[in-house]
Amino acid sequence: MKKALIISPYFPPSNAADMQRIRMSLPYFKEFGWEVEVVCVDEKHSEMVKDPLFSESIPKDIKIHIISAFSKKWTSKFGLGSLALRSMWFYRRKVNQLLKTTHFDLIYFSTTQFPITILGNYWKRKFGIPYVIDMQDPWHSNYYQDKPKDQRPAKYWFSYRLNKYLEPLAMKEVGGLVSVSEAYIKTLQERYFRIQNIPTAVITFGAFEKDFEIVDQQRSTLKPAFERKNENIHIVYVGRGGHDMENSSDLLFRGFKKGLVENSGLFQKIRFHFIGTSYAPAGKGKPTILPIAIKLGLSEYVDEQTDRIPFYQGIRTLLEADALLVPGSNDPQYTASKIYPYIMAKKPLLAIFNPLSNASKIIQDCNAGKVANITDPKKAIDDIYSFLLSLTNDIPKLNHTNWKVFKEFTAESMTRKQCDLFNKIIN
């Protein structure tokens, strides 16, 4: 049995999107010939919403090493608030101890706390162990360079320059790359010549049926994050917002407004709920979707809750909806990491994406919902109107997902692909 050490700063019970791949893969690594151990940061150093139910999805035999981090209360005074930077010294010390006493064939970084990955270079030189980086998002990116300051992430000036310096260090000795998008890998290969010939794999997040079993068992204690009123039709999105979703949100509301004009009696029953749209601490998030609805005079039909909610409450909320919505980013490389719960909820599904996004392809390949093309506004508005109109009739809404095709996207299948890449690297 080969052995991998997984570096994932965020870990259950923290509800961080970037730990989900590892959480969902843990039950299957042994099936494909790999034993794994995880090194994560103590949850007290995470500001993410916590969900204690996550523990029910983690196999009991997985060895988990918990490290500390410097307090954000003190480091933020120097502009060092990220968990990667606060935990780096502790990671270096703990993993050094592990590598001196235990044999590992591979180190696997699966996180969007990318600065921590520069330690892969250090461990490769010190211990000769190859490492893999999971590129769940772009790291050093020019996407926001031409955007107004109010649309850039907090501390963008500092993070842009830091990433530009650290990314080459991490890529210098990397043995393989996993990514949710082919575009991310191509960008890195164009930027760094030496990685053009290393093993790579495009592997999306997986669909994890265990999560729905947990929700079913806890249904009586998990409450939906929206309230049903009258005979309204409730359309729900649970996930981040942001200025990069402005186009898709605008198209959604224009398609809806067209319906209010042409079929007022039917469309007035529709209500949109956007939940957990900000990563800011509770009570401090700024709406990014509701302002678009306000501009179009649609505020009475739209509710945006910026505060994040626990993961399993999110699934419970999807199951309570009449239909589901996933607005996509302007960035064609964007992939929605939570697309699978939307499909598994077996509800009418509308996604508004750039056609180059792999999330768009997944939905279409599985026949799991309607995809409106963000690059063709006129047709997108018509498609959105048509989808919303279909929700207002009394015909039962059937789910037409091709579950045979969908099986390719399960967590088990995605774990096999990760292990295949691991094998190529160590061989």
N, C-alpha and C positions, 0 to 999 in steps of 0.2 A: 504494500500500500504506500503510494507516494504521499508526501506531506506538504501542505501549503500554510503559510502564515498570512492571515488576512489583516490588513490595516484599514479600519473603518472607524474614524473618530466618533461619529454619531452611531448610536446603536440603541435598540429598544431599552427602556420605554420611550426614548425620544422619537417623536414623529417627524423625522427628517426624510425627505424624498431620496437622498443619496445613499441611505443605508438599506433601502428596500430590496435592491438586487441581491445583496448578501443574505438578508433575512429570508428571502424566498428560496435561495439556493441551498441553504444549510442542510435541509433534509435530504438532499440528493447527491452531494459530493461523493460520499462513500460508494454509492451505486455505480459511479463512474471511475472508481479507483483512487480517489483522493481523500485523505483525512485532513481536516482543517482545524486550525485554532485561530481565534480572533483577538486582536488587541484593540480596545476601544477606550474612550475617555469617560470617566465617571459622569453619570447623568447630571450631577449637581452643577457641572460646568456648562450645561446646555440650556439655552433659553427656549428651545423648541417645546411645543406642547407635548406633554407626556401621555402615553396611553398604556396603562399597566396590562391590558389584554394582549399586548404583543408577546408577552412571555409565554403564552399558550401556544405560540407558533414556532418557538425555538426548541429544537431537539435537546433533550436533557443531557446527552452525552457530549455535547460540544464544549470544549474547554475555552473559556473566555477570560482574558487577562484585562483587568481594569486599571487604567493609569490616571494620574491627576493632571491638572493644568493650572497655569497661573490664573489668578482671579481677574476677570474682565474689569472688575471695579478699579483695578490699578493699571492694567495694561492699556485700557482704552484712553487713558490720559496721554499716552504716547502714540496713539493712533493704531495700536495693535490689538484689535478686538476679535479677530477671527480665531476660531477654535484651533485651526492648524498651527498658527503662530504661537498660541498660548500653550499648546501641548507638545511642541516639537522637542524640547529638551527632555521631557518625560518619556516620549516615544524612543528617542535615541538611547536613553539609559536602559529602559525595560527590554527593548528588542536586542540590544547588545548582550544582555544577560541571557536571553532565550537562545540566541544563536550560538553562544559559547557552550551551552549545556544540552541543546536539543538539535537534532538534524532536521532541517527543512530543505525541500527541493526547490522551493519557489516562494517569493514574497508577492502578494497580490494587493495592490492599492485599489480599493473601490470606494471612492468618495469624491465629492466636489470641493473638498478642502485641499485643493491642489498643492499649496506650498509644502505640505507634509511629504509629497512624493519625491522631493529632492533627497530625502534620506535613502531612497532606493539606490541612488548613485553611490552614496557613502557605504552602504552595506554590501553592495556588489564589489567595491574595491577592497573592503576590509575582510569580507567572508567568502567572496566568490559566488554568492547566491544570485541567480537571475531574478529580475522583478518585472511585473506586469502592471500597467496603469490602465484603469478603466475610465475612459473619457466620456462621462455622462453628459457633460456640457463643454462648450469651448472654454479654454483656459485663458490664454492671452488672445484677446479678440479686439478687432477694430470696429465692431458693430456700433458702439456708442460714440465714436470719435466725431461724427458729423451731426450728432443729436444735440438739441438744446440742453443746457445744464440742468434744467428742472426735470428732464427725462432720463438723466444718468443715475446710476446707482449711487448710494451714499459713499463718500470717500473715493470716488472714481479716480481722481487724479493720482492718489497714492497707489491704489490697487493696480491701475493700468501699468504704472512704471515698475512696481514690484513683480507683477506677472511677467512682464517683458524680460526681466532679469532672471527669474527663477525657472521659467519654462525650459530654456536651453539646458540648464543644469540637470533637470529631471530626465530630459530626452537623451542625454549624453551616453548613458549606458543601458537604457531601457531595453528589455529583451522581447517585449511584445506589447501590443495595444489592443484593448477591447474598446468598442465605442457603440453608442446607440445610433450613430449616424455615419454613413460612408463619407460624408462631407467633412466631418471632423478629422478623420484619418488623412484624407487627401490634403487638407490644409497643413497638417503637421508634416507630411511627407514632402510637400513643396518647400516647407520652411527649413527642414533638417534632412540633409541628404542621407545620413547614415541609417535612418529608420525606413528607407524605401524598401529594404530587403528583409526586415524582421517580420515574424509572424503577426498578423492582425486578424481581427474578426469583428464584424458588425453584429452585435447581439443586443436586441432590445430587452427591456425588462420583461419578466414573465407573468403569466396569469396564475394566480395562486388560489386554488379552490378552498384551501384550508381557511382562508380569511372569511369566506362566506359561511362556512360551517360554524366558525366562532360567533359571527353575527347572529346566526340562526339560534344558537344556544343562549345568547345573551339578549335576545330580542326584547324581552320585557324590561330590561334595564337601560337599553340604548334608545334614546329619544331622537327623532328627526330634528334637524337644525332649522326647520321652517314650520310655520303653522298653517294648517289647511283652513280656508275660509270659504263658506258658501259652496257653490258648484264650480269654482274656478279650476282652470287647468294649470297645474304647477310644473314649470320647466326648471330644472336644477343644474347648476354647475358647482362643483366643489373643487377648488384649486386656486392657484395663484392668478392674480390679475397682472396689470402692468401696462405701461405705455406701448409696448410692442404688440399688444392685443387690441389697440385702438381701431385698426382697420376692420378686423373681424367683428368686433362689437358694434361698430358703426353699421356694417352691412346687416348684421342681425336685426338691429333696431329699425333700419330702413325697410327691410323685408316685412317686419311686424307692422310698421306704420302703413305700408301699402295695404296690408290686410285690414287695418282699422278704417281706411278710406273705402275699400271695396266691399268689405263684409263686416261692418262695424259690430253688428249684433253678436257675431260669432267670436271675433277676435278680442272683444272686451273681456272675455272670460279668462284670457291668458295672463299668467303672472310669471315673471322671471326671478329666480333666486340665485345670486352669486355669493358663495359662502367660502370664507377662509382665503380672501384674495390678497392678503398682505403678510409678509414675513416679519413685520414690525411687532414689537411686544404688544400684548393685549391692550386695546384701547388707544393705541398710538398710530394705527395704520390709516393711510389716506385712500379713500375710494378712487379707483381709476376707471371703473366701468359705469357707475351711476352718473357721473358728470356727462358722459356721452348721451345717456338717455334723457337727462335734463335738457341738454341743448336741443334735442328733437321733440321736446314737450311730452315725454313718455314716463316721467318720474313716478306716476301713480301705479305703473305696471311693473316697476323694477325695484328689487330690494338687494342691496349689497352689504354683506357683513364682512368686514375686513379681518376680524379675529379668526385665527386658525382654530379648527376643532379637532378632537381626537380622531385617529384614523378609522376606528371601527364605527364611530358615530357618523363619519363621512359615508361609509358604505351603507349604513342604516338609512341615511338621508337619501341616497341614490335609489334605494329600494322603495322608498315612500313616494317618490316623484311620479308624475304621469308621463314625463318624457325627460330626456337628458340632453345636455348641451356641452360641447367642448369648443370654446373659441381658441383659435390658434394664433401664433405669433407672426409678425411680418417676416421674420427670419426664416428662409426656406430650410435651414438646417434644424429648425426646432422640432423636437419630438416630445409628445406629451407622455410622461412616464406613467401616468395613471390611466391610460386609455383602456386597459384590460378590465378593471372593475366596472367601467361604464358598459362594456360589452357584456360582461357576465351578469349584470343587473337585469338583462333581458327586457329593456325598455326601448321605446322608440328613441333613436339617437340621431342628433344633428351635430356634425362637426364642420367647422369653418376653418380650412387649412390652405396653406400653400401646397399645390400638388406635388412638390418635391419633398415634402415632409414624409418620413416613413410612417407616421401615424395615419396619414391619409391612405397610404397603400394598404396598411393592415386592415382598416375598416372596410375598404373596398374589396380586398381579397376574401374577407370572411363574410361579405354581404351583411355587415352588422349594423349599417345605418346609412344615412344620407350625408354625403360630403359636398359642401359648397366650396367652390374654388375662389380663394381670396384674390387671385390675379385677374379674374374676369368679373368685375363688380356687378354688371347688369345681369348676367346669368345667375350670379350668386344670390342677388336679391330675389329673383324669380324662384330659385330653388328653395330659398328660405321661406318665402311666402307659401309655396306649395306644401312644404313640410308642415308648417304651422296650421295651414288650412286642413290638412289631413287629420290633425289632432282634434279638430273641433266637431268632426262628425261622430255619429254613434256606432260606427262599425268597430268591432273589437280589434285592438291593435295587436297583430300577430308578430312574433319574433321570427325573422327569416335567416338568422345567423347560420352559416355553414360551420357546424361544430367540428366536423372532421378536419376542415382546414384550420380551424382555430386551435386544434390540438398542437399544431406546430409551434404555437406561441406560449405554451404552458411553461411554468417555472422549471419543470423537470427537463423539458427539451432545451431550454436556455442554459441550464446547468451543464448538460452534456456538451454543448458548444463551447462553454468556458473551459471544461476539462480537456476537450480536444485541442484547444489552443495551448493549454498548459503543457500537454504532452509534446506538442511540436517544439515548444521552447526548450524543454529540458533535454530533448533528443537532438 
